[in-house]
Each structure stands twice: as C-alpha cells, then as structure tokens.
C-alpha cells in the first residue's frame, strides 16, 4: 500500500502515547478511590473498573483514531474494478497456412470458433471490430455491439496468400482512430523529390499528436491472432511502435507450429513457421501479453483469459474513504457501547 501524503503517518506515533495515558489514568483513579471511606465506592472503582467490558469502548475509539490518521495519509491500494474498455479489435490471420490441420479441425476453423466463444463472454456494451489479414489487411466488420454481424463477418473469412502482420496492426489502429489519418502509406518508401510517401500523393497529411505512455489508453485494445511470420507489408515492430505511442495494447496470440511445417495451398507448397519472437516483441512494446495456443482447446482458453483481462482491470486507487468510514463506524460503536453500559461516553 502506498500513501499520497505519507508525512501524516508520523501522527500514528501519538497512538502508543494515548495508550500510556489511558493506563496512567486508570492507575490514578485507583489511587484516588482508596482515599474514600466507603467500601462500596472502592469496590466500584476497583472491581467494575477491572472488567474487560470497561476497556472495550476506549479500545474501539483508539482503533477509530488510528483509522482516521491512516485516512489522512491518503492510502492507495491496487483494487480490481470493471474495465472501461469500450472497443476491441480482433485482427485475425486468414493466410493459406491457416488451413493446416495440426489444430483440429484446422487452424482457421479453430480460430473462428474460439473468436465466437470470446464474443459470448464479453459484456454486450463492449464494441468489437474484425480485421482480416493475409497479404493485406481489410476491415471485415467495423466496431459494433451487434454480435450477429460479428459472427457473420468471422464466418465469411476467405483464405489468401502471404502474411502482413504489420498491416493488420495499422488497419486496426486506423479503425480505432478514424480521424487520426493513420494509413499504410505512412510506412511506404519516400519519394526522393518530395520526401512524401508515394502512396500518399494527393492525400492529406496525418494529424500531429503527442505520444503517450505505452498501454495508457484504456478505452480500446487489439487482439492479433496469427500462425506465421510476416512475409510482406509493414514491419510489425514499426506498427507496434505506432500503437505504443497511442497507448493501445496489442495482445498477440500464436497458433500452430513453432518449429515450422510445409503446407500446400492452391497448388503451392509453403514453409510456415510461427514467429514467436516478433509476437512477443509486439506485446512487450505495447505493454500487453503474448499467448501461445497449440491446440483448439488452448486457443479457447486464451480467448477466455483475454475476456477476463479486458472486462476487469487492476488499478491503484485511493481508499481513504474506506478508512474514514471504518473510523466513523468504530467511533459510533464505541460511543454507543459506552452509553449502554456506563451511561456516559467513554
């Protein structure tokens, strides 16, 4: 636990002094009681005063005072709260290697079923968008809360050649920030004559923005699933830097063979290998996490884990109010018991 005003904790040194003062007052009261001739008064002072019940109200009041002093120091604690994540982009690999059957029934179908299961676990208030990528990346479904439209988009995936993981991140960011001017052309080779990307000729320049702390944008996140390594398009680490500068976390999910496998597709034979190193680097750069799913069940577990991570979050929150409420409750109980048992407050 941390404190915003830790200097107030020095006041806690007064607590043991109050305990000593209380003990001194009890002993003084005993000495004064012995001066009276009436035996009944002596018994009242020395007998009833020794009961445990007599010390309960002062003890509760001391605890109330301690809680108030801690509240004055403004304590901060890490608590689990509902996430304010409002939009999630699912960037899903639809390259030819996704037809491999090492994940039953095949990688693509397993990914589709896991994604649909993920949608069921999310709160209805969370918008989800779908980006499909292979040699290029396209928005299959703009962010929406309509789960039927999302399922339709997932079921309509068509396998294509190549893998452009960097493009998937850029298109996902452009979907999250449609007015920011994020474009694949920003990563294209620059023209020698003008210093402007060739693909950006005639297009407005991207809007200037101030980079933020990686992972600090809590209103959206990207989940990217892929089974291969980048073969074309934008460098995924360059794209990850853009996401990090905007504070967007990119959670990466690797599916399939890590060591590599030869797969046939439309008469072509290709060697595919999961590039875990790059996927981990993307997640690390954006303050997110990397998950590996070797089977269909693993993939579903990964999505279930992500669902719980994105719907609740741990935050460091000031809990002064809790200590203040506890102090007030203890003080009231202390006063109430004192009135009930001794007809006076303490």
C-alpha positions as CSV (number, residue, x, y, z in Angstrom):
1,X,0.0,0.0,0.0
2,X,1.3,3.5,-0.9
3,X,0.4,6.9,0.5
4,X,-0.1,10.2,-1.2
5,X,0.6,12.1,2.0
6,X,2.9,9.8,3.9
7,X,4.0,12.6,6.2
8,X,0.7,12.2,8.1
9,X,1.8,8.7,9.2
10,X,4.0,10.4,11.8
11,X,0.9,11.2,13.7
12,X,0.5,7.5,14.4
13,X,3.2,7.9,17.0
14,X,0.6,9.5,19.1
15,X,-1.3,6.2,19.4
16,X,1.0,4.5,21.8
17,X,1.2,7.7,23.8
18,X,-2.6,7.7,24.2
19,X,-2.4,4.0,25.4
20,X,0.1,5.0,28.1
21,X,-2.0,8.0,29.0
22,X,-5.1,5.7,29.4
23,X,-3.2,3.2,31.6
24,X,-1.9,6.1,33.7
25,X,-5.4,7.5,34.2
26,X,-6.7,4.0,35.3
27,X,-3.9,3.7,37.9
28,X,-4.6,7.3,39.1
29,X,-8.3,6.5,39.5
30,X,-7.4,3.5,41.7
31,X,-5.2,5.6,44.0
32,X,-7.9,8.3,44.4
33,X,-10.6,5.7,45.1
34,X,-8.6,4.3,48.1
35,X,-9.0,7.7,49.9
36,X,-12.7,7.2,50.3
37,X,-14.0,5.6,53.4
38,X,-17.0,3.9,51.8
39,X,-16.2,0.3,50.9
40,X,-18.8,0.3,48.2
41,X,-17.1,3.2,46.3
42,X,-13.8,1.3,46.5
43,X,-15.4,-1.8,45.0
44,X,-17.0,0.2,42.3
45,X,-13.6,1.8,41.4
46,X,-11.5,-1.3,41.7
47,X,-14.0,-4.1,40.8
48,X,-16.1,-2.9,38.0
49,X,-13.2,-1.0,36.6
50,X,-11.2,-4.1,36.1
51,X,-13.8,-5.9,33.9
52,X,-12.8,-6.4,30.3
53,X,-16.0,-4.7,29.2
54,X,-14.9,-1.4,30.6
55,X,-11.9,-1.3,28.3
56,X,-13.8,-2.1,25.1
57,X,-15.1,1.4,24.2
58,X,-11.7,3.1,24.7
59,X,-10.1,0.4,22.6
60,X,-12.7,0.9,19.8
61,X,-12.1,4.6,20.0
62,X,-8.4,4.1,19.7
63,X,-8.9,2.0,16.6
64,X,-11.1,4.7,15.1
65,X,-8.5,7.3,15.7
66,X,-5.8,5.1,14.1
67,X,-8.1,4.6,11.0
68,X,-8.7,8.4,10.8
69,X,-4.9,9.1,10.8
70,X,-4.3,6.5,8.1
71,X,-7.1,8.1,6.0
72,X,-5.4,11.5,6.4
73,X,-2.3,10.0,4.7
74,X,-4.5,9.2,1.7
75,X,-3.7,5.5,1.2
76,X,-3.5,3.9,-2.3
77,X,-4.3,0.3,-2.9
78,X,-4.5,-1.9,-6.0
79,X,-8.1,-3.0,-6.5
80,X,-10.0,-4.9,-9.2
81,X,-12.5,-2.7,-11.0
82,X,-14.7,-3.1,-14.0
83,X,-12.8,-2.1,-17.1
84,X,-13.7,0.9,-19.2
85,X,-12.5,-1.0,-22.3
86,X,-15.1,0.0,-24.8
87,X,-13.7,-1.3,-28.1
88,X,-11.7,-4.4,-29.0
89,X,-10.3,-5.1,-32.5
90,X,-9.9,-8.8,-33.4
91,X,-7.2,-9.0,-36.1
92,X,-7.3,-12.5,-37.5
93,X,-4.9,-14.2,-39.8
94,X,-6.6,-15.6,-43.0
95,X,-3.4,-16.6,-44.8
96,X,-3.3,-20.0,-46.6
97,X,-1.4,-21.6,-43.8
98,X,-4.5,-21.4,-41.6
99,X,-5.9,-24.4,-43.3
100,X,-3.3,-26.6,-41.6
101,X,-4.9,-29.4,-39.6
102,X,-2.3,-29.6,-36.7
103,X,-5.0,-27.7,-34.7
104,X,-8.3,-29.6,-35.2
105,X,-10.3,-29.4,-37.4
106,X,-7.9,-26.8,-38.8
107,X,-6.4,-23.6,-37.7
108,X,-8.9,-21.3,-39.3
109,X,-12.0,-23.1,-38.0
110,X,-10.5,-23.4,-34.5
111,X,-9.7,-19.7,-34.6
112,X,-13.2,-18.8,-35.8
113,X,-14.9,-20.9,-33.1
114,X,-12.7,-19.5,-30.4
115,X,-13.4,-16.0,-31.5
116,X,-17.2,-16.6,-31.4
117,X,-16.9,-18.1,-28.0
118,X,-14.9,-14.9,-27.0
119,X,-17.7,-12.7,-28.2
120,X,-20.2,-14.5,-26.0
121,X,-18.1,-13.9,-22.9
122,X,-17.8,-10.1,-23.5
123,X,-20.3,-7.7,-22.0
124,X,-22.8,-6.5,-24.5
125,X,-21.7,-2.9,-24.0
126,X,-18.2,-3.6,-25.5
127,X,-17.9,-2.9,-29.2
128,X,-15.9,-5.3,-31.3
129,X,-14.4,-4.9,-34.7
130,X,-12.9,-7.5,-37.1
131,X,-9.8,-7.1,-39.2
132,X,-8.9,-10.0,-41.5
133,X,-5.3,-10.1,-42.9
134,X,-3.1,-12.1,-45.2
135,X,-1.1,-10.4,-47.9
136,X,-3.0,-7.2,-47.0
137,X,-5.4,-6.2,-44.2
138,X,-9.1,-5.3,-44.5
139,X,-11.8,-4.3,-42.1
140,X,-14.3,-7.2,-42.1
141,X,-16.6,-5.5,-39.6
142,X,-16.5,-2.1,-38.1
143,X,-16.7,-1.9,-34.3
144,X,-20.2,-2.8,-33.3
145,X,-22.2,-4.3,-30.4
146,X,-24.2,-6.4,-32.8
147,X,-22.9,-9.9,-32.1
148,X,-24.8,-11.4,-35.1
149,X,-23.0,-9.1,-37.5
150,X,-19.6,-10.0,-35.9
151,X,-20.3,-13.8,-36.2
152,X,-21.3,-13.3,-39.9
153,X,-18.0,-11.5,-40.5
154,X,-16.0,-14.2,-38.8
155,X,-17.8,-17.0,-40.8
156,X,-17.1,-15.2,-44.1
157,X,-13.3,-15.4,-44.0
158,X,-11.6,-16.4,-47.2
159,X,-8.1,-17.7,-47.3
160,X,-5.4,-15.7,-49.1
161,X,-1.7,-15.8,-49.7
162,X,1.1,-14.2,-47.7
163,X,1.1,-12.7,-44.2
164,X,1.2,-9.0,-43.4
165,X,1.1,-8.8,-39.6
166,X,2.2,-5.1,-39.6
167,X,-0.6,-4.1,-41.9
168,X,-3.1,-5.8,-39.5
169,X,-1.9,-3.5,-36.7
170,X,-2.0,-0.4,-38.8
171,X,-5.5,-1.1,-40.1
172,X,-6.7,-1.9,-36.6
173,X,-5.4,1.4,-35.3
174,X,-7.0,3.3,-38.3
175,X,-10.3,1.6,-37.3
176,X,-9.9,2.7,-33.7
177,X,-8.9,6.3,-34.6
178,X,-10.7,7.0,-37.9
179,X,-10.0,10.8,-37.8
180,X,-6.2,10.4,-37.0
181,X,-5.2,9.9,-40.6
182,X,-3.3,6.6,-39.9
183,X,-2.6,5.0,-43.3
184,X,-0.5,2.1,-44.6
185,X,1.1,4.7,-46.9
186,X,2.8,6.3,-44.0
187,X,5.1,3.3,-43.9
188,X,5.8,3.2,-47.6
189,X,9.2,4.2,-49.2
190,X,9.5,8.0,-49.5
191,X,9.8,9.9,-52.9
192,X,13.2,11.4,-53.4
193,X,11.8,14.5,-55.0
194,X,9.2,15.4,-52.3
195,X,10.1,13.3,-49.3
196,X,6.4,12.2,-49.2
197,X,5.4,8.5,-49.4
198,X,4.4,7.6,-53.0
199,X,1.1,6.1,-52.0
200,X,0.2,9.3,-50.1
201,X,0.3,11.5,-53.2
202,X,-2.7,13.8,-53.1
203,X,-3.8,12.7,-49.6
204,X,-4.0,14.9,-46.5
205,X,-1.1,14.7,-44.1
206,X,-1.6,12.7,-40.9
207,X,-2.6,14.7,-37.9
208,X,0.0,15.6,-35.4
209,X,-0.3,14.0,-32.0
210,X,1.7,13.8,-28.8
211,X,2.9,10.2,-27.9
212,X,1.5,8.9,-24.6
213,X,2.7,6.2,-22.2
214,X,2.5,2.7,-23.8
215,X,-0.5,0.9,-22.5
216,X,-2.1,4.0,-21.1
217,X,-5.1,4.1,-23.5
218,X,-7.7,2.1,-21.7
219,X,-10.7,2.6,-24.0
220,X,-9.6,0.1,-26.6
221,X,-7.3,-2.9,-27.3
222,X,-6.2,-5.0,-30.2
223,X,-6.0,-8.8,-30.2
224,X,-4.0,-10.2,-33.1
225,X,-4.0,-13.9,-33.9
226,X,-1.6,-15.4,-36.4
227,X,0.1,-18.7,-37.3
228,X,3.0,-17.5,-39.4
229,X,5.7,-14.8,-39.8
230,X,5.5,-11.6,-41.7
231,X,6.2,-12.1,-45.4
232,X,5.1,-8.8,-46.8
233,X,3.8,-5.4,-45.8
234,X,4.7,-3.1,-42.9
235,X,7.3,-4.1,-40.4
236,X,5.2,-5.3,-37.4
237,X,7.6,-3.6,-34.9
238,X,7.2,-0.3,-36.7
239,X,3.4,-0.7,-36.5
240,X,3.7,-1.7,-32.8
241,X,5.5,1.5,-32.1
242,X,2.6,3.5,-33.5
243,X,0.3,1.5,-31.3
244,X,2.5,2.1,-28.3
245,X,2.7,5.8,-29.0
246,X,-1.0,6.0,-28.9
247,X,-1.2,3.9,-25.7
248,X,-3.0,1.0,-27.3
249,X,-2.2,-2.5,-26.1
250,X,-1.7,-5.2,-28.8
251,X,-2.3,-8.7,-27.4
252,X,-0.7,-11.3,-29.6
253,X,-1.8,-15.0,-30.0
254,X,0.3,-17.5,-31.8
255,X,-1.3,-20.6,-33.1
256,X,0.2,-23.6,-34.9
257,X,3.8,-25.0,-35.3
258,X,6.7,-23.1,-33.7
259,X,9.4,-25.2,-35.4
260,X,7.9,-24.9,-38.9
261,X,5.8,-27.0,-41.2
262,X,5.4,-27.4,-45.0
263,X,1.8,-26.8,-46.1
264,X,0.2,-27.0,-49.6
265,X,-2.2,-24.3,-50.8
266,X,-3.8,-23.9,-54.3
267,X,-1.0,-25.9,-55.9
268,X,1.7,-24.0,-53.9
269,X,3.9,-25.6,-51.3
270,X,5.0,-23.3,-48.5
271,X,7.1,-23.5,-45.4
272,X,5.4,-21.8,-42.4
273,X,6.8,-21.0,-39.0
274,X,5.4,-19.2,-36.1
275,X,7.5,-16.1,-35.3
276,X,7.1,-16.1,-31.6
277,X,10.0,-13.7,-31.1
278,X,8.3,-10.9,-33.1
279,X,4.9,-11.6,-31.5
280,X,6.4,-11.3,-28.0
281,X,8.2,-8.1,-29.0
282,X,4.9,-6.5,-30.3
283,X,3.2,-7.4,-27.0
284,X,6.1,-6.1,-24.9
285,X,6.4,-2.9,-26.8
286,X,2.7,-2.1,-26.3
287,X,2.6,-3.3,-22.6
288,X,0.4,-6.3,-23.5
289,X,0.9,-10.0,-23.4
290,X,1.7,-12.9,-25.8
291,X,-0.1,-16.2,-25.7
292,X,0.7,-19.5,-27.5
293,X,-2.2,-21.8,-28.4
294,X,-1.0,-25.2,-29.7
295,X,-4.5,-26.8,-29.8
296,X,-8.1,-25.7,-30.3
297,X,-8.7,-26.0,-26.5
298,X,-5.6,-23.9,-25.8
299,X,-7.0,-21.3,-28.2
300,X,-10.3,-21.2,-26.4
301,X,-8.6,-20.9,-23.0
302,X,-6.5,-18.0,-24.4
303,X,-9.6,-16.1,-25.5
304,X,-11.4,-16.8,-22.2
305,X,-8.3,-15.4,-20.4
306,X,-8.3,-12.3,-22.6
307,X,-12.0,-11.9,-21.9
308,X,-11.5,-11.7,-18.2
309,X,-8.4,-9.5,-18.6
310,X,-10.3,-7.0,-20.7
311,X,-13.5,-6.8,-18.7
312,X,-11.8,-6.2,-15.4
313,X,-8.6,-4.4,-14.6
314,X,-6.4,-3.8,-11.6
315,X,-6.0,-0.1,-10.7
316,X,-4.2,1.7,-8.0
317,X,-7.0,3.6,-6.3
318,X,-7.2,5.9,-3.3
319,X,-9.0,4.2,-0.5
320,X,-9.1,7.0,2.1
321,X,-12.9,6.9,2.1
322,X,-12.9,3.3,3.3
323,X,-10.6,4.1,6.2
324,X,-12.7,7.2,7.0
325,X,-15.9,5.1,7.0
326,X,-14.3,2.5,9.2
327,X,-13.2,5.2,11.7
328,X,-16.7,6.7,11.8
329,X,-18.3,3.2,12.4
330,X,-15.8,2.4,15.2
331,X,-16.3,5.7,16.9
332,X,-20.1,5.3,16.8
333,X,-19.9,1.8,18.2
334,X,-17.5,2.9,20.9
335,X,-19.9,5.7,22.0
336,X,-22.9,3.5,21.8
337,X,-21.4,0.8,24.0
338,X,-20.2,3.3,26.5
339,X,-23.7,4.9,26.8
340,X,-25.3,1.5,27.0
341,X,-23.0,0.1,29.7
342,X,-22.0,3.1,31.7
343,X,-24.5,5.9,30.8
344,X,-21.7,8.1,29.5
345,X,-19.4,8.4,26.5
346,X,-16.1,6.9,27.4
